Amino acid sequence: MKTHFLFPYWCRYLGWALILLHVPISMFGRARGMVNIMDNGPTSTGLFTGVHLFFICTSLVMVSGLFLVAFAKEKVEDEQIWHLRLDSLRWAIYINYLILIISLVFIEDVGHMLELNLWVPLLFFIIRFRWVIFRLNSSFSKEDGHEK
Amino acid sequence: MKNNIRVERAIKNITQADLAEAVNVSRQTINTIESNKYVPSTVLALKIARVFGKPLEEVFMLEEGD
């Protein structure tokens, strides 16, 4: 099957590395008194100031990591995987907009809403996609014993 | 949609893995098609029928409610 644009398989590991990398950077920065730009709303702190760089190193590194993990190819990327991928993406969009609508009504803090929007669709997509693939594989290995 | 893939495989004496390799999908996909959990695309259905050398309607058939 001709697949649309996806990152190569190894990008998944690069993505996880970026997500893990973001944790110590974030902790180190916060320990040194840096605040996430989102905590005060995306105000004009200027480009490439300390706060802005800290924002790049945390939120953006994590989001790029999630993006790579979400859109890296599977080992065998066939039409069923593609179908599951689209289905998970649909659910991620549903959940994202549900959360967005609820927060639009109840939360006034726009900065945090943006931050939430950065990672909720990708994170939910990854969880849902891995879960359906896990279920697919476990139902397969159950039958595999007597079906070769 | 029902299918006769399991029977056709037995006649041709090929495994799910052989069929999967012949049509370029994973074994899981062949497995879920056989157990009617996944409806393949027209392209994949035609490829599977070609492996068995039979017309599409002899491998895949509609069932009531489709």
Backbone of each chain as ProteinMPNN parsed JSONL, in Angstrom:
{"seq_chain_A": "MKTHFLFPYWCRYLGWALILLHVPISMFGRARGMVNIMDNGPTSTGLFTGVHLFFICTSLVMVSGLFLVAFAKEKVEDEQIWHLRLDSLRWAIYINYLILIISLVFIEDVGHMLELNLWVPLLFFIIRFRWVIFRLNSSFSKEDGHEK", "coords_chain_A": {"N_chain_A": [[0.84, -1.194, 0.0], [0.462, 2.22, -0.778], [1.812, 4.577, 1.255], [0.979, 7.604, 2.966], [2.674, 10.639, 3.942], [4.914, 9.766, 6.426], [7.116, 9.604, 9.259], [10.34, 7.901, 9.289], [10.782, 4.598, 10.797], [12.718, 4.621, 12.892], [12.48, 7.137, 13.979], [10.686, 7.09, 15.985], [12.099, 6.302, 18.269], [13.825, 8.445, 18.53], [11.94, 10.376, 19.09], [10.931, 9.509, 21.602], [13.28, 9.85, 23.041], [13.55, 12.63, 22.965], [11.3, 13.36, 24.429], [11.948, 12.288, 26.921], [14.262, 13.734, 27.397], [13.286, 16.263, 27.818], [12.358, 16.265, 30.401], [14.525, 16.357, 32.475], [15.612, 18.868, 31.674], [13.5, 20.59, 32.056], [13.1, 20.297, 34.841], [15.547, 21.18, 35.824], [15.58, 23.832, 34.921], [13.363, 24.903, 36.234], [14.175, 24.558, 38.832], [16.138, 26.441, 38.918], [14.711, 28.66, 38.978], [13.454, 29.513, 36.696], [10.558, 30.294, 34.845], [7.882, 28.769, 33.111], [6.974, 30.074, 30.005], [4.33, 29.962, 29.479], [3.109, 30.045, 31.897], [2.707, 32.636, 32.617], [1.176, 33.485, 30.626], [1.432, 33.973, 27.097], [3.236, 36.388, 26.952], [4.981, 39.387, 25.887], [8.043, 38.625, 26.091], [10.177, 38.869, 24.619], [12.29, 37.731, 21.927], [14.385, 34.861, 22.161], [15.259, 35.385, 24.758], [16.122, 34.501, 28.143], [13.825, 33.292, 29.255], [12.332, 32.705, 27.008], [14.022, 30.921, 25.66], [14.022, 28.878, 27.491], [11.403, 28.085, 27.31], [11.405, 27.09, 24.689], [13.133, 24.929, 25.046], [11.704, 23.263, 26.711], [8.691, 22.933, 26.369], [8.58, 22.882, 23.505], [10.502, 20.952, 22.78], [9.358, 18.718, 23.95], [6.904, 18.576, 22.59], [7.762, 18.235, 19.931], [8.934, 15.756, 20.244], [6.698, 14.14, 20.927], [5.308, 14.44, 18.543], [6.993, 13.178, 16.695], [6.942, 10.56, 17.711], [4.242, 9.983, 17.39], [3.847, 10.082, 14.626], [5.6, 8.307, 13.402], [6.539, 5.6, 11.278], [5.059, 2.304, 11.523], [6.518, -1.002, 12.017], [5.536, -2.806, 10.07], [3.708, -1.195, 7.885], [0.673, -1.302, 7.037], [-2.583, -1.368, 5.374], [-4.459, -1.808, 7.377], [-3.246, -0.855, 9.712], [-3.073, 1.774, 8.976], [-5.746, 2.405, 8.91], [-6.395, 2.093, 11.656], [-4.799, 4.109, 12.629], [-5.965, 6.434, 11.563], [-8.455, 6.275, 12.789], [-7.765, 6.519, 15.481], [-6.76, 9.078, 15.43], [-9.041, 10.507, 14.861], [-10.47, 10.13, 17.239], [-8.739, 11.424, 18.965], [-9.017, 14.059, 18.132], [-11.715, 14.493, 18.726], [-11.627, 14.306, 21.582], [-9.831, 16.336, 22.162], [-11.217, 18.645, 21.307], [-13.428, 18.49, 22.921], [-12.296, 18.884, 25.47], [-11.243, 21.402, 24.979], [-13.559, 22.934, 24.513], [-14.862, 22.683, 26.972], [-12.929, 23.903, 28.601], [-12.911, 26.441, 27.505], [-15.291, 27.403, 28.385], [-15.106, 27.237, 31.186], [-12.547, 28.043, 32.055], [-10.372, 30.765, 32.437], [-7.801, 31.207, 31.884], [-5.893, 31.638, 29.307], [-3.32, 31.036, 28.428], [-2.608, 28.567, 29.616], [-4.494, 27.02, 28.403], [-3.632, 26.964, 25.779], [-1.245, 25.588, 26.098], [-2.213, 23.148, 26.941], [-3.535, 22.383, 24.674], [-1.365, 21.971, 23.056], [-0.295, 19.472, 23.68], [-2.362, 17.594, 24.248], [-3.938, 16.412, 21.989], [-1.931, 14.946, 20.617], [-0.831, 13.296, 22.613], [-3.078, 11.831, 23.458], [-3.705, 10.591, 21.051], [-1.42, 8.953, 20.688], [-1.624, 7.229, 22.916], [-4.119, 5.974, 22.446], [-3.686, 4.791, 19.927], [-1.469, 3.059, 20.407], [-2.709, 1.393, 22.2], [-4.802, 0.141, 20.678], [-3.219, -1.217, 18.867], [-1.835, -2.885, 20.574], [-3.98, -4.448, 21.478], [-4.734, -5.639, 19.081], [-2.434, -7.167, 18.524], [-2.398, -8.846, 20.766], [-4.754, -10.308, 20.509], [-4.125, -11.6, 18.236], [-1.884, -13.148, 18.961], [-3.077, -14.914, 20.659], [-4.592, -16.538, 18.979], [-2.635, -17.493, 17.429], [-1.386, -19.763, 18.343], [-2.775, -22.036, 17.455], [-3.156, -21.501, 14.862], [-1.404, -21.458, 12.102]], "CA_chain_A": [[0.0, 0.0, 0.0], [1.211, 3.472, -0.818], [1.475, 5.324, 2.466], [1.184, 9.037, 2.908], [3.919, 10.983, 4.619], [5.178, 9.399, 7.816], [8.549, 9.568, 9.535], [10.861, 6.528, 9.339], [10.533, 3.862, 12.041], [13.658, 4.994, 13.97], [12.093, 8.432, 14.547], [9.942, 6.825, 17.215], [13.062, 6.301, 19.379], [14.267, 9.832, 18.658], [10.826, 11.065, 19.742], [10.94, 9.167, 23.039], [14.479, 10.475, 23.622], [13.257, 14.055, 23.16], [10.332, 13.486, 25.531], [12.692, 12.045, 28.165], [15.217, 14.833, 27.55], [12.583, 17.462, 28.265], [12.112, 16.189, 31.848], [15.6, 16.99, 33.265], [15.761, 20.296, 31.319], [12.406, 21.288, 32.707], [13.331, 20.306, 36.29], [16.714, 22.022, 36.046], [15.162, 25.21, 34.703], [12.456, 25.339, 37.303], [14.965, 24.641, 40.067], [16.904, 27.7, 38.861], [13.79, 29.785, 39.092], [12.839, 29.87, 35.408], [9.148, 29.912, 34.756], [7.444, 28.499, 31.75], [6.362, 31.267, 29.403], [2.887, 29.772, 29.493], [2.57, 30.301, 33.232], [2.28, 34.042, 32.68], [0.558, 33.818, 29.347], [2.49, 34.254, 26.117], [3.443, 37.836, 26.884], [6.147, 39.751, 25.091], [9.293, 38.597, 26.858], [11.247, 39.058, 23.637], [12.803, 36.495, 21.339], [15.667, 34.327, 22.629], [15.652, 35.744, 26.119], [16.202, 33.292, 28.949], [12.505, 32.673, 29.403], [11.934, 32.191, 25.705], [14.832, 29.723, 25.384], [13.546, 27.821, 28.388], [10.15, 27.63, 26.702], [11.748, 26.252, 23.535], [13.761, 23.687, 25.492], [10.784, 22.352, 27.405], [7.452, 22.636, 25.636], [8.761, 22.538, 22.099], [11.207, 19.664, 22.687], [8.398, 17.659, 24.264], [5.908, 18.457, 21.521], [8.381, 17.603, 18.76], [9.075, 14.339, 20.579], [5.378, 13.515, 20.786], [4.971, 14.469, 17.117], [7.768, 12.126, 16.029], [6.438, 9.255, 18.155], [2.898, 9.775, 16.833], [3.809, 9.927, 13.17], [6.637, 7.435, 12.854], [5.945, 4.398, 10.684], [5.151, 1.028, 12.219], [7.423, -1.906, 11.291], [4.792, -3.114, 8.848], [2.676, -0.157, 7.829], [-0.271, -1.717, 5.988], [-3.816, -0.572, 5.364], [-5.171, -1.909, 8.652], [-2.563, 0.081, 10.613], [-3.483, 3.106, 8.519], [-7.133, 2.548, 9.356], [-6.348, 2.31, 13.106], [-4.173, 5.41, 12.828], [-6.973, 7.47, 11.305], [-9.493, 6.153, 13.803], [-7.225, 7.089, 16.723], [-6.657, 10.518, 15.211], [-10.414, 11.03, 14.983], [-10.796, 10.176, 18.672], [-7.903, 12.461, 19.582], [-9.622, 15.356, 17.81], [-12.938, 14.585, 19.554], [-11.263, 14.57, 22.976], [-9.211, 17.656, 22.228], [-12.224, 19.702, 21.211], [-14.258, 18.398, 24.118], [-11.546, 19.562, 26.537], [-11.139, 22.82, 24.602], [-14.858, 23.595, 24.72], [-15.094, 22.765, 28.418], [-12.046, 24.901, 29.207], [-13.335, 27.771, 27.04], [-16.41, 27.835, 29.213], [-14.832, 27.316, 32.623], [-11.215, 28.534, 32.439], [-10.072, 32.046, 31.798], [-6.364, 31.239, 31.652], [-5.699, 31.252, 27.904], [-1.982, 30.474, 28.282], [-2.633, 27.137, 29.925], [-5.318, 26.337, 27.403], [-2.767, 26.747, 24.623], [-0.304, 24.535, 26.45], [-2.999, 21.915, 26.96], [-3.787, 22.076, 23.271], [-0.124, 21.533, 22.436], [0.026, 18.049, 23.81], [-3.492, 16.662, 24.436], [-4.282, 15.565, 20.841], [-0.853, 13.998, 20.292], [-0.706, 12.3, 23.676], [-4.227, 10.935, 23.411], [-3.552, 9.788, 19.831], [-0.403, 7.917, 20.912], [-2.158, 6.241, 23.856], [-5.187, 5.202, 21.797], [-3.093, 4.027, 18.829], [-0.688, 1.954, 20.984], [-3.66, 0.488, 22.848], [-5.468, -0.707, 19.676], [-2.213, -2.125, 18.294], [-1.606, -3.905, 21.603], [-5.133, -5.354, 21.449], [-4.635, -6.394, 17.83], [-1.37, -8.149, 18.669], [-2.686, -9.868, 21.781], [-5.767, -11.223, 19.983], [-3.431, -12.387, 17.219], [-1.021, -14.178, 19.55], [-3.946, -15.939, 21.25], [-4.988, -17.464, 17.919], [-1.443, -17.943, 16.717], [-1.015, -21.084, 18.836], [-3.312, -23.129, 16.639], [-3.343, -21.072, 13.464], [-0.145, -21.067, 11.462]], "C_chain_A": [[0.88, 1.25, 0.0], [0.822, 4.29, 0.413], [1.726, 6.808, 2.25], [2.378, 9.367, 3.786], [3.942, 10.573, 6.093], [6.687, 9.393, 8.018], [9.038, 8.125, 9.517], [10.692, 5.916, 10.735], [11.42, 4.35, 13.194], [13.286, 6.322, 14.632], [11.296, 8.263, 15.837], [10.88, 6.91, 18.428], [13.603, 7.716, 19.626], [13.209, 10.64, 19.415], [10.796, 10.794, 21.235], [12.127, 9.818, 23.734], [14.211, 11.953, 23.907], [12.297, 14.258, 24.334], [11.055, 13.311, 26.87], [13.648, 13.202, 28.462], [14.55, 16.066, 28.147], [12.412, 17.483, 29.788], [13.248, 16.824, 32.655], [15.781, 18.483, 32.956], [14.725, 21.12, 32.072], [12.653, 21.415, 34.217], [14.484, 21.244, 36.653], [16.328, 23.501, 35.955], [14.299, 25.723, 35.837], [13.197, 25.476, 38.635], [15.758, 25.939, 40.102], [15.989, 28.922, 38.779], [13.182, 30.259, 37.79], [11.364, 29.491, 35.443], [8.815, 29.655, 33.303], [6.707, 29.729, 31.233], [4.84, 31.202, 29.489], [2.272, 30.108, 30.85], [2.072, 31.741, 33.374], [1.525, 34.463, 31.435], [1.667, 34.179, 28.384], [2.698, 35.753, 25.929], [4.731, 38.133, 26.147], [7.397, 39.792, 25.956], [10.472, 38.803, 25.914], [11.755, 37.727, 23.131], [14.161, 36.157, 21.932], [16.176, 34.97, 23.92], [15.686, 34.439, 26.899], [14.882, 32.546, 29.019], [12.07, 32.032, 28.086], [12.701, 30.92, 25.354], [14.375, 28.548, 26.239], [12.244, 27.222, 27.848], [10.429, 26.697, 25.531], [12.249, 24.895, 24.016], [12.782, 22.749, 26.183], [9.592, 22.002, 26.525], [7.725, 22.165, 24.211], [9.503, 21.224, 21.914], [10.216, 18.529, 22.942], [7.402, 17.475, 23.13], [6.523, 17.854, 20.262], [8.582, 16.115, 19.007], [7.771, 13.598, 20.386], [4.992, 13.4, 19.314], [5.697, 13.351, 16.371], [7.252, 10.741, 16.412], [5.102, 8.964, 17.465], [2.946, 9.451, 15.353], [5.025, 9.219, 12.596], [5.952, 6.175, 12.33], [6.002, 3.222, 11.654], [6.108, 0.143, 11.414], [6.792, -2.341, 9.981], [3.633, -2.137, 8.801], [1.707, -0.542, 6.701], [-1.59, -0.97, 6.153], [-4.592, -0.679, 6.67], [-4.575, -0.952, 9.687], [-2.995, 1.511, 10.269], [-4.901, 3.421, 8.993], [-7.18, 2.855, 10.865], [-5.781, 3.695, 13.427], [-5.211, 6.526, 12.651], [-8.069, 7.457, 12.364], [-9.03, 6.787, 15.123], [-7.125, 8.601, 16.625], [-8.022, 11.182, 15.37], [-10.797, 11.165, 16.453], [-10.0, 11.264, 19.384], [-8.505, 13.84, 19.331], [-10.908, 15.551, 18.626], [-12.585, 15.018, 20.968], [-10.691, 15.974, 23.122], [-10.267, 18.755, 22.217], [-13.181, 19.678, 22.388], [-13.597, 19.158, 25.269], [-11.474, 21.059, 26.26], [-12.441, 23.564, 24.892], [-15.139, 23.764, 26.208], [-14.224, 23.861, 29.023], [-12.38, 26.321, 28.736], [-14.43, 28.325, 27.933], [-15.951, 28.143, 30.637], [-13.489, 27.942, 33.005], [-10.913, 29.831, 31.708], [-8.612, 32.14, 31.37], [-6.022, 30.722, 30.249], [-4.334, 30.594, 27.683], [-1.959, 28.981, 28.539], [-3.47, 26.361, 28.935], [-4.495, 26.028, 26.165], [-1.803, 25.6, 24.895], [-0.992, 23.166, 26.446], [-3.217, 21.424, 25.529], [-2.55, 21.588, 22.545], [0.029, 20.024, 22.503], [-1.163, 17.097, 23.938], [-3.789, 15.812, 23.191], [-3.209, 14.528, 20.546], [-0.766, 12.894, 21.328], [-1.867, 11.314, 23.621], [-4.151, 10.033, 22.186], [-2.583, 8.641, 20.075], [-0.959, 6.825, 21.823], [-3.187, 5.353, 23.161], [-4.618, 4.28, 20.71], [-2.301, 2.827, 19.355], [-1.631, 0.924, 21.597], [-4.335, -0.418, 21.805], [-4.469, -1.666, 19.03], [-1.897, -3.24, 19.281], [-2.732, -4.931, 21.587], [-5.107, -6.238, 20.21], [-3.605, -7.508, 17.971], [-1.716, -9.228, 19.685], [-3.777, -10.812, 21.291], [-5.127, -12.113, 18.926], [-2.615, -13.499, 17.863], [-1.835, -15.259, 20.251], [-4.29, -17.002, 20.209], [-3.775, -18.128, 17.277], [-1.029, -19.354, 17.118], [-1.517, -22.203, 17.961], [-3.502, -22.741, 15.184], [-2.037, -20.599, 12.875], [-0.359, -21.035, 9.954]], "O_chain_A": [[1.899, 1.317, 0.687], [-0.341, 4.65, 0.592], [2.575, 7.205, 1.452], [3.025, 8.464, 4.318], [3.096, 10.986, 6.886], [7.447, 9.2, 7.07], [8.24, 7.208, 9.709], [10.487, 6.626, 11.719], [10.956, 4.481, 14.326], [13.74, 6.6, 15.742], [11.236, 9.167, 16.67], [10.539, 7.489, 19.459], [13.809, 8.127, 20.767], [13.532, 11.471, 20.264], [10.655, 11.714, 22.041], [12.013, 10.282, 24.869], [14.595, 12.469, 24.957], [12.448, 15.188, 25.125], [10.825, 14.059, 27.82], [13.824, 13.6, 29.614], [15.176, 16.821, 28.891], [12.33, 18.548, 30.4], [12.994, 17.734, 33.443], [16.068, 19.273, 33.856], [15.016, 22.175, 32.635], [12.45, 22.478, 34.803], [14.423, 21.989, 37.631], [16.703, 24.309, 36.805], [14.485, 26.835, 36.331], [12.91, 26.357, 39.445], [16.024, 26.481, 41.175], [16.432, 30.046, 38.546], [12.482, 31.271, 37.755], [10.991, 28.468, 36.017], [9.393, 30.25, 32.394], [5.914, 30.34, 31.949], [4.156, 32.223, 29.56], [1.084, 30.415, 30.951], [1.151, 32.026, 34.139], [1.267, 35.647, 31.217], [2.729, 34.641, 28.802], [2.377, 36.311, 24.879], [5.488, 37.219, 25.819], [7.77, 40.838, 26.486], [11.62, 38.901, 26.348], [11.664, 36.713, 23.823], [14.984, 37.039, 22.175], [17.383, 35.079, 24.136], [15.319, 33.389, 26.373], [14.83, 31.326, 28.862], [11.506, 30.937, 28.075], [12.132, 29.964, 24.825], [14.341, 27.401, 25.795], [12.021, 26.014, 27.923], [9.789, 25.656, 25.384], [11.863, 23.851, 23.49], [13.022, 21.543, 26.23], [9.506, 20.892, 25.999], [7.165, 21.164, 23.765], [9.188, 20.458, 21.004], [10.227, 17.513, 22.248], [7.092, 16.346, 22.749], [5.881, 17.046, 19.59], [8.421, 15.303, 18.096], [7.74, 12.543, 19.751], [4.424, 12.394, 18.888], [5.113, 12.665, 15.531], [7.135, 9.857, 15.563], [4.858, 7.845, 17.013], [2.165, 8.629, 14.873], [5.438, 9.48, 11.466], [4.929, 5.739, 12.858], [6.889, 3.154, 12.504], [6.471, 0.474, 10.285], [7.411, -2.262, 8.92], [2.689, -2.241, 9.584], [1.902, -0.152, 5.55], [-1.7, -0.055, 6.969], [-5.308, 0.251, 7.04], [-5.307, -0.317, 10.446], [-3.245, 2.335, 11.149], [-5.208, 4.536, 9.414], [-7.901, 3.752, 11.301], [-6.221, 4.362, 14.363], [-5.318, 7.434, 13.476], [-8.55, 8.51, 12.783], [-9.788, 7.491, 15.791], [-7.37, 9.319, 17.595], [-8.141, 12.27, 15.934], [-11.371, 12.173, 16.868], [-10.507, 11.937, 20.282], [-8.502, 14.692, 20.219], [-11.16, 16.636, 19.15], [-13.159, 15.97, 21.497], [-11.01, 16.702, 24.062], [-10.215, 19.685, 23.022], [-13.688, 20.719, 22.806], [-14.234, 19.962, 25.95], [-11.62, 21.881, 27.164], [-12.436, 24.667, 25.439], [-15.586, 24.819, 26.658], [-14.688, 24.651, 29.845], [-12.164, 27.288, 29.467], [-14.5, 29.524, 28.205], [-16.337, 29.153, 31.225], [-13.304, 28.333, 34.157], [-11.171, 29.965, 30.511], [-8.23, 33.022, 30.602], [-5.881, 29.518, 30.039], [-4.204, 29.698, 26.849], [-1.364, 28.219, 27.776], [-3.2, 25.193, 28.655], [-4.638, 24.961, 25.567], [-1.574, 24.749, 24.036], [-0.422, 22.168, 26.005], [-3.102, 20.237, 25.224], [-2.65, 20.88, 21.543], [0.424, 19.377, 21.534], [-0.99, 15.893, 23.752], [-3.887, 14.591, 23.315], [-3.52, 13.371, 20.259], [-0.643, 11.716, 20.992], [-1.665, 10.105, 23.726], [-4.49, 8.852, 22.259], [-2.868, 7.496, 19.722], [-0.79, 5.637, 21.546], [-3.134, 4.128, 23.272], [-5.026, 3.125, 20.594], [-2.428, 1.718, 18.835], [-1.379, -0.278, 21.52], [-4.432, -1.626, 22.022], [-4.821, -2.793, 18.684], [-1.713, -4.393, 18.891], [-2.485, -6.134, 21.671], [-5.415, -7.428, 20.274], [-3.859, -8.65, 17.59], [-1.37, -10.394, 19.495], [-3.746, -11.999, 21.614], [-5.543, -13.257, 18.743], [-2.629, -14.64, 17.401], [-1.363, -16.382, 20.425], [-4.285, -18.198, 20.499], [-3.883, -19.189, 16.661], [-0.397, -20.065, 16.336], [-0.82, -23.191, 17.731], [-3.953, -23.547, 14.37], [-1.608, -19.471, 13.119], [0.568, -20.73, 9.204]]}, "seq_chain_B": "MKNNIRVERAIKNITQADLAEAVNVSRQTINTIESNKYVPSTVLALKIARVFGKPLEEVFMLEEGD", "coords_chain_B": {"N_chain_B": [[-19.365, -8.61, 5.636], [-18.369, -11.734, 4.42], [-15.739, -14.238, 4.214], [-13.736, -16.649, 2.373], [-11.151, -17.188, 2.98], [-9.677, -18.786, 4.759], [-10.382, -21.402, 4.017], [-9.572, -21.395, 1.347], [-6.867, -21.045, 1.703], [-6.212, -23.428, 2.904], [-6.737, -25.192, 0.814], [-4.825, -24.405, -1.02], [-2.69, -24.836, 0.496], [-1.123, -22.919, 2.038], [0.371, -20.78, 4.507], [-0.807, -18.268, 6.889], [1.204, -16.418, 7.087], [2.578, -16.762, 4.647], [0.636, -15.9, 2.829], [0.311, -13.292, 3.719], [2.808, -12.234, 3.102], [2.735, -12.458, 0.333], [0.83, -10.574, -0.415], [1.783, -8.324, 0.702], [1.169, -7.356, 3.37], [0.755, -7.305, 7.012], [0.892, -10.265, 9.123], [-1.01, -10.135, 11.081], [-3.009, -8.614, 9.89], [-4.017, -10.305, 7.872], [-4.967, -12.28, 9.551], [-6.998, -10.896, 11.008], [-8.72, -10.297, 8.93], [-9.518, -12.857, 8.125], [-10.935, -13.641, 10.382], [-13.105, -12.057, 10.202], [-12.933, -9.531, 11.37], [-11.901, -7.341, 10.265], [-12.494, -5.427, 7.391], [-11.165, -5.691, 4.262], [-9.569, -3.35, 1.95], [-10.67, -2.654, -1.435], [-8.548, -2.998, -3.188], [-6.766, -4.632, -1.727], [-8.409, -6.882, -1.357], [-8.727, -7.739, -4.01], [-6.087, -8.383, -4.585], [-5.685, -10.533, -2.843], [-7.532, -12.364, -3.855], [-6.336, -12.795, -6.29], [-4.014, -14.139, -5.594], [-5.074, -16.602, -4.918], [-6.006, -17.306, -7.368], [-8.657, -16.995, -8.147], [-11.966, -15.694, -8.936], [-13.066, -12.589, -7.429], [-15.562, -12.778, -6.114], [-15.705, -15.396, -5.299], [-14.062, -15.605, -3.188], [-14.595, -13.523, -1.421], [-17.685, -12.629, 0.018], [-20.878, -10.974, 0.223], [-22.834, -10.599, 3.19], [-25.997, -11.091, 4.861], [-27.529, -8.032, 5.651], [-25.443, -6.418, 4.924]], "CA_chain_B": [[-18.772, -9.36, 4.529], [-17.715, -12.992, 4.817], [-14.727, -14.657, 3.238], [-13.316, -18.054, 2.354], [-9.686, -17.219, 2.91], [-9.13, -19.922, 5.505], [-10.591, -22.59, 3.179], [-8.712, -21.271, 0.158], [-5.475, -21.277, 2.139], [-6.056, -24.864, 3.141], [-6.676, -25.842, -0.502], [-3.535, -24.064, -1.642], [-1.688, -25.228, 1.484], [-0.199, -21.843, 2.42], [0.104, -20.25, 5.857], [-1.176, -16.841, 6.944], [2.426, -15.646, 6.831], [2.846, -16.801, 3.197], [-0.346, -15.034, 2.166], [0.632, -11.911, 4.103], [3.98, -11.815, 2.328], [2.355, -12.357, -1.078], [0.042, -9.366, -0.674], [2.462, -7.177, 1.315], [0.597, -6.825, 4.612], [1.232, -8.067, 8.17], [0.104, -11.485, 9.428], [-2.175, -9.714, 11.874], [-4.064, -8.141, 8.99], [-4.648, -11.502, 7.282], [-5.695, -12.92, 10.648], [-8.244, -10.182, 11.33], [-9.643, -10.43, 7.788], [-10.077, -14.215, 8.205], [-11.922, -13.757, 11.456], [-14.148, -11.057, 9.914], [-12.857, -8.346, 12.225], [-11.462, -6.213, 9.449], [-12.905, -5.508, 5.987], [-10.045, -5.146, 3.497], [-9.89, -2.442, 0.849], [-10.891, -3.36, -2.7], [-7.241, -3.365, -3.749], [-6.242, -5.794, -0.998], [-9.284, -8.024, -1.653], [-8.383, -8.202, -5.36], [-4.757, -9.015, -4.516], [-5.836, -11.837, -2.175], [-8.203, -13.25, -4.823], [-5.364, -13.132, -7.346], [-3.109, -15.167, -5.057], [-5.774, -17.892, -5.001], [-6.383, -17.538, -8.77], [-10.119, -17.119, -8.237], [-12.64, -14.394, -8.977], [-13.275, -11.968, -6.12], [-16.808, -13.225, -5.461], [-15.558, -16.737, -4.727], [-13.277, -15.496, -1.952], [-15.328, -12.614, -0.534], [-19.101, -12.517, -0.323], [-21.692, -10.149, 1.116], [-23.767, -11.345, 4.018], [-27.226, -10.35, 5.112], [-27.321, -6.82, 6.456], [-24.425, -5.556, 4.298]], "C_chain_B": [[-18.071, -10.616, 5.061], [-16.586, -13.282, 3.835], [-14.336, -16.112, 3.433], [-11.813, -18.203, 2.447], [-9.11, -18.455, 3.594], [-9.214, -21.206, 4.671], [-9.633, -22.564, 1.983], [-7.242, -21.499, 0.514], [-5.203, -22.744, 2.315], [-5.917, -25.605, 1.803], [-5.291, -25.626, -1.126], [-2.346, -24.448, -0.745], [-0.641, -24.131, 1.743], [-0.603, -21.307, 3.801], [-0.35, -18.786, 5.761], [0.041, -15.981, 6.603], [2.749, -15.617, 5.332], [1.922, -15.846, 2.458], [-0.032, -13.556, 2.45], [1.793, -11.376, 3.269], [3.603, -11.587, 0.863], [1.595, -11.067, -1.374], [0.586, -8.143, 0.066], [1.738, -6.538, 2.499], [1.136, -7.653, 5.777], [0.363, -9.306, 8.366], [-1.147, -11.133, 10.212], [-3.332, -9.304, 10.974], [-4.788, -9.321, 8.348], [-5.513, -12.186, 8.339], [-7.016, -12.22, 10.951], [-9.237, -10.222, 10.164], [-10.324, -11.797, 7.861], [-11.15, -14.322, 9.267], [-12.982, -12.652, 11.377], [-14.124, -9.84, 10.835], [-12.472, -7.117, 11.418], [-11.887, -6.439, 7.996], [-11.795, -4.887, 5.135], [-10.509, -4.156, 2.43], [-10.082, -3.265, -0.424], [-9.56, -3.832, -3.286], [-6.705, -4.627, -3.067], [-7.078, -7.038, -1.29], [-8.943, -8.607, -3.026], [-7.028, -8.917, -5.36], [-4.86, -10.413, -3.914], [-6.479, -12.833, -3.15], [-7.221, -13.685, -5.914], [-4.387, -14.204, -6.878], [-3.762, -16.54, -5.181], [-6.193, -18.229, -6.435], [-7.873, -17.72, -8.947], [-10.741, -15.749, -8.382], [-12.966, -13.904, -7.57], [-14.47, -12.551, -5.382], [-16.699, -14.623, -4.866], [-14.782, -16.698, -3.42], [-14.016, -14.618, -0.929], [-16.789, -12.567, -0.941], [-19.845, -11.658, 0.706], [-22.523, -11.053, 2.005], [-24.996, -10.483, 4.282], [-26.949, -9.141, 6.009], [-26.255, -5.907, 5.882], [-25.079, -4.586, 3.327]], "O_chain_B": [[-17.294, -10.562, 6.014], [-16.485, -12.664, 2.775], [-14.564, -16.716, 4.481], [-11.258, -19.224, 2.041], [-8.184, -19.088, 3.086], [-8.267, -21.992, 4.615], [-8.983, -23.557, 1.657], [-6.479, -22.067, -0.267], [-4.146, -23.256, 1.948], [-5.101, -26.516, 1.667], [-4.684, -26.545, -1.677], [-1.185, -24.396, -1.152], [0.563, -24.379, 1.678], [-1.767, -21.378, 4.196], [-0.284, -18.162, 4.702], [-0.07, -14.96, 5.925], [3.145, -14.579, 4.802], [2.348, -15.088, 1.586], [-0.096, -12.702, 1.565], [1.774, -10.239, 2.798], [4.085, -10.648, 0.228], [1.707, -10.524, -2.473], [-0.03, -7.078, 0.074], [1.699, -5.313, 2.615], [1.891, -8.6, 5.562], [-0.75, -9.389, 7.848], [-2.201, -11.743, 10.039], [-4.491, -9.608, 11.257], [-6.017, -9.343, 8.284], [-6.636, -12.611, 8.066], [-8.041, -12.878, 11.131], [-10.449, -10.186, 10.376], [-11.538, -11.904, 7.685], [-12.156, -15.007, 9.081], [-13.663, -12.356, 12.359], [-15.149, -9.196, 11.058], [-12.696, -5.986, 11.848], [-11.665, -7.515, 7.439], [-11.51, -3.697, 5.264], [-11.681, -4.127, 2.057], [-9.701, -4.435, -0.478], [-9.466, -4.939, -3.817], [-6.254, -5.563, -3.728], [-6.53, -8.128, -1.453], [-8.877, -9.826, -3.186], [-6.845, -9.923, -6.045], [-4.226, -11.356, -4.388], [-6.046, -13.979, -3.264], [-7.281, -14.816, -6.397], [-3.981, -15.068, -7.654], [-3.097, -17.524, -5.506], [-6.685, -19.328, -6.687], [-8.314, -18.502, -9.79], [-10.135, -14.747, -8.003], [-13.123, -14.698, -6.642], [-14.409, -12.792, -4.176], [-17.51, -14.999, -4.02], [-14.834, -17.644, -2.633], [-14.057, -14.928, 0.261], [-17.096, -12.473, -2.129], [-19.492, -11.621, 1.885], [-22.877, -12.162, 1.604], [-25.019, -9.295, 3.962], [-26.221, -9.237, 6.997], [-26.15, -4.75, 6.287], [-24.39, -3.779, 2.703]]}, "name": "protein", "num_of_chains": 2, "seq": "MKTHFLFPYWCRYLGWALILLHVPISMFGRARGMVNIMDNGPTSTGLFTGVHLFFICTSLVMVSGLFLVAFAKEKVEDEQIWHLRLDSLRWAIYINYLILIISLVFIEDVGHMLELNLWVPLLFFIIRFRWVIFRLNSSFSKEDGHEKMKNNIRVERAIKNITQADLAEAVNVSRQTINTIESNKYVPSTVLALKIARVFGKPLEEVFMLEEGD"}
